[in-house]
């Protein structure tokens, strides 16, 4: 990642933000194991536990699982990363978000996306529309839900959704509403991120839709993506928090680990080697990777994934100021 540039005013402001960490998990074998897992993440210093939203693959339904986690914890934030907008009516979803924010005493982060996995749509028996249509529908849903969070009664007529004197109860603890995270990689959804999100999760453009090359997962490409977000955000750009996934593999032999991952996942080893979304190496190397991404891009919110998230506790504690 030998890409450098002088910090802009916006970048300098982002670098002033504290680093924080999430981890993503789809559930557990039992309710007791789920609660124990979330409590363990809280003890390790993770600031957020996040859940995906898929109807195939074995992941739990996120909203009830997070409600149970809210009752069993006191500090860790609870997030969806991310809910598929097409799965739910936005009026009903706004009510669930508000209820979870109250149940967690203001610890909920509302991640939402336009959907990307066609197999989910097949499982639900609903159309998998073109990407631009899904993105427009999500943007409209966010507009409607923001009104529901802040107005007593909402009537709305859009291209995709209509509501007549809809109400959202209870009132959110976080004002004006829980922070809204939108994840995206393509230009259309990045512009929506800039217009509507509080937290923007940058993902590789084309991820899940086509094979990626080294340029797709580079710092240079991410900088171009962030520029699209900032242009759409205008004056509110400086207030946006930037986030990303880091899939971590701890190893003392980085080259061998990359080769093994490439063979296991039928991936391009050069892409794995170059990817800013991969942390492969020792604890020190993963730490250095996180700090370099932060310095280059102003990303300060990292969602760590993979089999080694508990072993990453020392990095989480150090970089968030919980150790020493």
C-alpha positions in Angstrom: 0.0 0.0 0.0 2.6 2.6 -1.1 0.0 5.3 -1.8 0.5 8.6 0.0 -1.1 12.1 -0.2 -1.1 15.1 2.0 -4.0 15.0 4.4 -6.9 17.2 3.3 -9.1 19.0 5.8 -11.6 16.2 5.7 -9.0 13.5 6.1 -7.3 15.3 9.0 -10.7 15.5 10.7 -11.3 11.8 10.2 -7.9 11.0 11.6 -8.9 12.8 14.8 -11.6 10.3 15.4 -10.8 7.4 17.8 -10.3 4.0 16.3 -13.0 1.5 17.1 -13.6 -2.1 16.3 -16.6 -4.3 15.5 -16.7 -8.0 14.8 -19.4 -9.8 12.7 -21.0 -13.1 13.6 -24.1 -14.9 12.4 -25.2 -16.6 15.6 -24.2 -19.7 17.7 -25.3 -23.2 18.3 -27.5 -22.4 21.2 -29.0 -19.3 23.0 -26.5 -19.8 25.9 -23.6 -19.9 23.5 -24.8 -16.8 21.7 -25.0 -14.8 24.9 -21.6 -16.1 26.0 -20.0 -15.1 22.7 -21.4 -11.6 22.8 -20.2 -11.1 26.4 -16.8 -12.4 25.4 -16.5 -9.8 22.7 -17.5 -7.2 25.1 -14.8 -8.3 27.6 -12.2 -8.3 24.8 -12.9 -4.7 24.1 -14.8 -4.8 20.8 -17.0 -1.8 20.6 -19.7 -3.4 18.5 -21.0 -6.9 17.6 -22.7 -6.9 14.2 -24.9 -9.4 12.5 -25.4 -10.1 8.7 -28.8 -10.6 7.1 -29.1 -13.7 5.0 -31.9 -16.2 4.7 -29.5 -18.9 3.4 -26.3 -20.0 5.0 -27.4 -20.6 8.5 -27.2 -17.1 10.0 -29.7 -16.2 12.7 -32.4 -13.6 12.2 -30.5 -10.5 13.4 -33.2 -8.4 15.2 -34.3 -10.9 17.8 -30.7 -12.1 18.3 -29.5 -8.6 18.9 -32.5 -7.9 21.3 -31.3 -10.9 23.4 -27.8 -9.6 23.3 -29.0 -6.2 24.5 -30.5 -7.7 27.6 -27.3 -9.6 28.4 -24.8 -6.8 27.9 -24.2 -3.3 29.1 -21.6 -1.6 27.0 -21.1 -3.2 23.6 -23.0 -1.7 20.7 -25.2 -3.8 18.6 -25.4 -3.5 14.8 -26.8 -4.9 11.6 -24.2 -5.3 9.0 -26.3 -5.0 7.0 -30.0 -5.6 6.7 -31.2 -6.1 3.2 -33.7 -3.4 2.5 -35.8 -5.5 0.1 -36.7 -8.0 2.9 -38.8 -5.7 5.0 -41.4 -2.9 4.7 -39.7 0.3 5.9 -42.5 1.3 8.3 -42.3 -2.0 10.1 -38.5 -1.9 10.0 -38.4 1.6 11.5 -40.5 0.3 14.4 -38.1 -2.6 15.0 -35.1 -0.3 14.9 -36.7 2.1 17.4 -37.7 -0.7 19.7 -34.2 -2.2 19.6 -32.6 1.2 20.3 -34.8 1.5 23.4 -34.2 -2.0 24.5 -30.4 -1.5 24.2 -30.5 1.9 25.9 -29.2 3.6 22.8 -26.6 1.1 21.7 -28.0 0.2 18.3 -26.3 0.9 14.9 -28.6 0.6 11.9 -26.8 -0.9 9.0 -28.8 -1.2 5.8 -27.9 -2.2 2.2 -29.5 -2.7 -1.2 -28.9 -6.5 -1.3 -26.4 -8.4 -3.3 -26.9 -12.2 -2.9 -29.3 -13.5 -5.4 -29.6 -16.8 -3.5 -31.3 -14.9 -0.7 -33.9 -13.6 -3.1 -34.5 -17.1 -4.5 -35.0 -18.4 -0.9 -37.6 -15.7 -0.3 -39.3 -16.0 -3.6 -39.0 -12.3 -4.4 -37.5 -10.6 -7.5 -33.8 -9.8 -7.6 -34.1 -6.5 -9.5 -31.2 -4.7 -11.2 -28.7 -3.1 -8.9 -29.7 0.5 -9.7 -33.3 -0.3 -8.9 -32.4 -1.9 -5.6 -30.2 1.1 -4.7 -33.0 3.6 -5.6 -35.5 1.6 -3.5 -33.1 1.6 -0.5 -32.5 5.3 -0.7 -36.2 6.0 -0.7 -36.7 3.6 2.3 -34.0 5.6 4.2 -35.8 8.9 3.5 -39.1 7.5 4.7 -37.6 5.9 7.8 -35.7 9.1 8.8 -39.1 10.9 8.8 -40.7 8.1 10.8 -37.9 8.5 13.4 -38.4 12.2 13.8 -42.1 13.0 13.0 -45.3 12.1 14.9 -47.2 11.0 11.8 -45.9 10.4 8.3 -47.7 10.4 5.0 -45.4 9.5 2.1 -45.8 8.7 -1.6 -42.7 7.6 -3.5 -41.7 5.5 -6.5 -41.6 2.3 -4.3 -43.3 3.0 -1.0 -46.4 4.7 0.3 -47.6 5.4 3.8 -50.7 7.1 5.1 -50.4 8.7 8.6 -47.8 6.0 9.6 -46.4 6.2 13.1 -43.2 4.8 14.7 -43.1 4.0 18.4 -41.3 4.0 20.7 -39.2 7.2 20.2 -35.5 6.4 19.7 -33.0 7.0 22.5 -30.4 8.2 20.1 -31.3 11.5 18.5 -32.4 12.1 15.9 -32.2 8.3 15.3 -29.6 5.5 15.6 -26.6 6.1 13.4 -27.3 4.8 9.9 -24.6 2.7 8.2 -24.7 2.0 4.5 -22.2 -0.3 2.9 -21.4 -0.1 -0.8 -18.7 -0.2 -3.5 -20.3 1.0 -6.8 -20.9 4.7 -7.7 -24.7 4.7 -7.3 -24.7 3.3 -3.8 -21.7 5.4 -2.8 -23.6 8.5 -3.7 -26.5 7.3 -1.6 -24.0 6.8 1.3 -22.9 10.4 0.9 -26.4 11.7 0.9 -28.0 9.7 3.7 -25.5 7.7 5.8 -23.8 8.5 9.1 -21.3 5.7 8.7 -20.1 4.5 5.3 -18.7 1.0 5.0 -16.4 0.9 1.9 -16.4 -2.5 0.1 -14.7 -3.5 -3.1 -16.7 -2.6 -6.1 -18.0 -5.7 -7.8 -17.5 -7.9 -4.7 -19.8 -10.9 -5.0 -20.6 -10.2 -8.6 -17.4 -10.8 -10.4 -13.8 -11.9 -9.8 -11.7 -9.1 -8.3 -8.2 -8.0 -9.3 -5.5 -6.3 -7.2 -6.7 -2.8 -8.4 -10.2 -3.5 -7.1 -9.0 -4.0 -3.5 -6.3 -1.3 -3.4 -6.0 1.8 -1.3 -6.0 3.8 -4.5 -9.4 2.5 -5.6 -10.8 3.0 -2.1 -9.6 6.6 -2.2 -11.6 7.1 -5.5 -14.7 5.5 -3.8 -14.4 7.8 -0.8 -14.1 10.8 -3.1 -17.5 9.9 -4.6 -19.0 9.7 -1.1 -17.6 13.1 -0.1 -18.8 14.8 -3.3 -22.3 13.5 -2.7 -22.2 14.5 1.0 -21.1 18.1 0.4 -20.9 20.1 3.6 -21.7 17.0 5.7 -18.7 15.0 4.4 -16.6 15.9 7.4 -19.1 14.4 9.8 -19.1 11.0 8.1 -17.4 8.0 9.8 -15.7 5.6 7.4 -15.7 1.8 8.0 -14.5 -1.4 6.4 -14.3 -5.1 6.8 -10.9 -6.7 7.5 -10.8 -10.5 7.1 -7.9 -11.6 9.3 -5.7 -14.6 9.2 -3.1 -14.8 11.9 0.1 -16.6 10.8 3.9 -16.6 11.1 4.2 -17.4 7.4 2.3 -14.8 5.4 3.2 -16.2 1.9 2.2 -19.7 2.8 -1.1 -18.5 4.3 -1.9 -16.5 1.2 -1.2 -19.5 -1.0 -3.4 -21.7 1.2 -6.3 -19.1 1.1 -6.0 -18.9 -2.7 -6.2 -22.6 -3.1 -9.0 -23.0 -0.6 -11.2 -20.3 -2.0 -10.1 -20.6 -5.6 -9.0 -17.0 -5.4 -6.1 -15.0 -7.0 -3.1 -14.9 -4.7 -2.0 -11.6 -6.1 -5.4 -10.1 -5.2 -5.2 -11.5 -1.7 -1.6 -10.1 -1.3 -2.7 -6.6 -2.4 -6.1 -6.4 -0.6 -6.7 -3.7 1.9 -9.6 -5.9 3.1 -7.3 -8.6 4.2 -5.1 -8.7 7.3 -2.7 -11.6 6.9 0.3 -12.1 9.1 1.4 -11.8 12.7 -0.4 -9.6 15.3 2.2 -7.0 14.6 1.6 -7.1 10.9 -2.2 -7.0 11.2 -1.8 -4.0 13.6 0.5 -2.2 11.1 -2.0 -2.9 8.3 -4.9 -1.4 10.2 -2.9 1.7 11.1 -1.7 2.2 7.5 -5.3 2.0 6.1 -6.3 4.5 8.8 -3.5 6.9 7.9 -4.0 6.6 4.1 -7.8 6.8 4.0 -9.2 8.1 7.3 -11.0 4.9 8.0 -11.3 4.5 11.7 -14.1 1.9 12.2 -12.8 -1.7 11.5 -15.0 -4.8 11.4 -12.7 -7.7 12.1 -13.8 -11.1 10.8 -12.4 -14.6 10.6 -11.4 -17.4 13.0 -9.0 -15.3 14.9 -11.2 -12.5 16.2 -10.6 -13.4 19.9 -6.9 -13.6 19.4 -7.0 -10.0 18.1 -8.1 -8.8 21.5 -4.6 -7.2 22.2 -4.8 -5.1 19.1 -8.4 -4.0 19.8 -7.4 -3.1 23.4 -4.3 -1.2 22.4 -5.7 0.8 19.6 -8.8 1.8 21.5 -6.9 2.7 24.5 -8.2 0.0 26.8 -4.8 -1.5 27.6 -2.0 0.0 29.5 
